Amino acid sequence: MLESVGNIKGLEIYTPEGIFVGIVDEVVIDISEMGIKGLFVSDANPALVEDDVSISIPLRWVQSIGDVIILNRFPNERICG
């Protein structure tokens, strides 16, 4: 699928409705399973996430990765810290 985990860092993330979520700061890796666990976003969209809370998006929420990341789901309610 991807040549390198480094290719994911810096990509923009969007909800299924096309709303900007944030930019991937780090890729969360589960060493015991040797796989990607999620995507860490430190400066998420304030319309979606309250009080500059950093979020980790589970990989199972990712629909596709290309020039941007499109999610297959995102909470309908604003995320609070």
Backbone as numpy.savetxt, mean C-alpha at the origin, in Angstrom:
# Nx Ny Nz CAx CAy CAz Cx Cy Cz
6.68 -12.26 -11.45 5.85 -11.07 -11.45 6.72 -9.81 -11.45
7.61 -9.67 -10.47 8.52 -8.53 -10.41 9.95 -9.01 -10.36
10.84 -8.22 -10.92 12.24 -8.57 -10.88 12.86 -8.31 -9.52
12.35 -7.27 -8.82 12.95 -6.86 -7.56 11.91 -6.18 -6.67
12.04 -6.40 -5.37 11.18 -5.71 -4.41 11.41 -4.21 -4.51
12.60 -3.81 -4.84 12.93 -2.39 -4.98 12.10 -1.69 -6.04
11.56 -2.44 -6.99 10.71 -1.85 -8.03 9.39 -1.34 -7.47
8.99 -1.81 -6.29 7.71 -1.42 -5.69 7.84 -0.12 -4.92
8.98 0.10 -4.28 9.18 1.33 -3.50 9.02 2.55 -4.39
8.25 3.53 -3.90 8.06 4.77 -4.64 6.83 4.76 -5.55
6.17 3.60 -5.69 4.97 3.55 -6.52 3.77 4.16 -5.80
2.91 4.82 -6.56 1.68 5.37 -6.02 0.66 4.25 -5.85
-0.17 4.37 -4.81 -1.20 3.37 -4.51 -2.57 4.04 -4.64
-3.51 3.34 -5.30 -4.86 3.84 -5.50 -5.90 2.82 -5.05
-7.02 3.34 -4.53 -8.14 2.47 -4.15 -8.80 1.93 -5.42
-9.71 0.97 -5.29 -10.43 0.47 -6.47 -11.21 1.59 -7.19
-11.58 2.64 -6.45 -12.34 3.75 -7.04 -11.42 4.81 -7.66
-10.11 4.60 -7.58 -9.16 5.54 -8.16 -8.71 6.66 -7.25
-8.98 6.55 -5.95 -8.56 7.57 -4.99 -7.12 7.30 -4.56
-6.30 8.33 -4.60 -4.89 8.21 -4.21 -4.78 7.90 -2.72
-4.04 6.83 -2.38 -3.83 6.43 -0.98 -2.51 6.97 -0.47
-1.45 6.82 -1.23 -0.13 7.25 -0.81 0.94 6.61 -1.67
2.16 6.75 -1.23 3.32 6.20 -1.96 4.00 5.16 -1.08
4.39 4.06 -1.68 5.06 2.97 -0.95 6.40 3.47 -0.44
6.56 3.46 0.90 7.83 3.82 1.52 8.71 2.59 1.70
8.10 1.51 2.13 8.83 0.27 2.38 7.95 -0.92 2.03
8.60 -2.01 1.72 7.92 -3.28 1.48 8.14 -4.12 2.73
7.05 -4.60 3.33 7.13 -5.40 4.55 7.29 -6.86 4.14
8.39 -7.47 4.60 8.72 -8.85 4.22 8.64 -9.75 5.44
7.99 -10.90 5.27 7.94 -11.93 6.30 9.10 -12.88 6.04
10.15 -12.76 6.85 11.37 -13.55 6.64 11.10 -15.04 6.79
10.26 -15.42 7.76 10.00 -16.85 7.99 9.31 -17.51 6.80
8.47 -16.75 6.08 7.78 -17.29 4.92 8.44 -16.89 3.60
9.49 -16.04 3.71 10.22 -15.58 2.53 9.31 -14.96 1.48
8.43 -14.07 1.94 7.51 -13.42 1.01 7.11 -12.03 1.48
6.50 -11.29 0.57 6.03 -9.96 0.88 4.76 -10.06 1.72
4.72 -9.32 2.82 3.57 -9.31 3.72 2.67 -8.11 3.45
3.27 -6.97 3.10 2.47 -5.78 2.87 3.30 -4.62 2.39
2.62 -3.48 2.26 3.24 -2.25 1.79 3.07 -1.17 2.85
4.16 -0.53 3.25 4.13 0.49 4.29 4.05 1.87 3.65
3.09 2.67 4.11 2.89 4.04 3.62 2.94 4.98 4.83
3.89 5.91 4.84 4.00 6.80 6.00 3.19 8.08 5.84
3.04 8.57 4.64 2.29 9.81 4.39 1.06 9.51 3.56
0.08 8.88 4.19 -1.14 8.51 3.47 -2.04 9.72 3.26
-2.92 9.62 2.30 -3.88 10.67 1.96 -4.70 11.04 3.19
-4.66 12.31 3.63 -5.40 12.72 4.83 -6.92 12.58 4.69
-7.42 12.48 3.48 -8.85 12.26 3.29 -9.24 10.82 3.66
-8.24 9.92 3.66 -8.49 8.51 3.98 -7.96 8.10 5.34
-6.91 8.79 5.80 -6.22 8.40 7.04 -6.07 9.62 7.93
-6.54 9.51 9.15 -6.54 10.63 10.09 -5.18 10.83 10.76
-4.86 12.09 11.04 -3.71 12.47 11.88 -2.36 11.93 11.42
-2.12 11.91 10.14 -0.82 11.46 9.61 -0.41 10.08 10.13
-1.38 9.19 10.29 -1.10 7.83 10.75 -0.44 7.05 9.61
0.64 6.37 9.91 1.26 5.48 8.93 0.42 4.22 8.84
0.34 3.64 7.64 -0.45 2.43 7.45 0.37 1.36 6.74
-0.01 0.13 6.99 0.56 -1.00 6.27 -0.60 -1.68 5.54
-0.47 -1.79 4.24 -1.51 -2.37 3.41 -1.16 -3.83 3.17
-2.03 -4.75 3.56 -1.75 -6.18 3.34 -1.64 -6.50 1.85
-0.76 -7.39 1.51 -0.57 -7.75 0.11 -1.85 -8.31 -0.50
-2.69 -8.96 0.31 -3.93 -9.54 -0.21 -4.90 -8.47 -0.71
-4.69 -7.20 -0.34 -5.52 -6.10 -0.83 -5.07 -5.60 -2.19
-3.90 -6.05 -2.66 -3.35 -5.56 -3.92 -3.95 -6.35 -5.09
-4.52 -5.59 -6.03 -5.09 -6.20 -7.23 -4.04 -6.31 -8.32
-3.30 -5.20 -8.54 -2.29 -5.22 -9.59 -1.16 -4.25 -9.28
0.00 -4.59 -9.83 1.19 -3.75 -9.69 1.75 -3.53 -11.07
1.92 -2.27 -11.43 2.50 -1.90 -12.72 3.19 -0.57 -12.54
2.77 0.44 -13.31 3.30 1.79 -13.11 2.79 2.38 -11.81
1.62 1.90 -11.36 1.03 2.25 -10.07 0.50 0.96 -9.45
0.05 1.05 -8.20 -0.55 -0.10 -7.51 -2.03 0.17 -7.36
-2.85 -0.78 -7.80 -4.29 -0.68 -7.66 -4.73 -1.71 -6.62
-5.50 -1.26 -5.65 -6.00 -2.15 -4.60 -7.33 -2.77 -5.02
-7.61 -3.97 -4.50 -8.91 -4.58 -4.75 -9.89 -4.26 -3.63
-9.39 -3.65 -2.56 -10.24 -3.21 -1.44 -9.50 -2.18 -0.61
-10.27 -1.37 0.10 -9.74 -0.41 1.06 -10.91 -0.05 1.96
-10.69 0.16 3.26 -11.80 0.46 4.17 -12.63 1.66 3.69
-13.94 1.54 3.82 -14.83 2.64 3.42 -14.81 3.77 4.42
-14.46 3.46 5.67 -14.39 4.50 6.71 -12.96 5.00 6.83
-12.84 6.25 7.25 -11.52 6.85 7.45 -10.76 6.10 8.53
-9.49 5.84 8.31 -8.65 5.14 9.28 -8.19 6.12 10.34
-8.42 5.79 11.61 -8.05 6.66 12.73 -6.85 6.09 13.47
-6.08 6.98 14.10 -4.90 6.56 14.83 -5.12 6.12 16.19
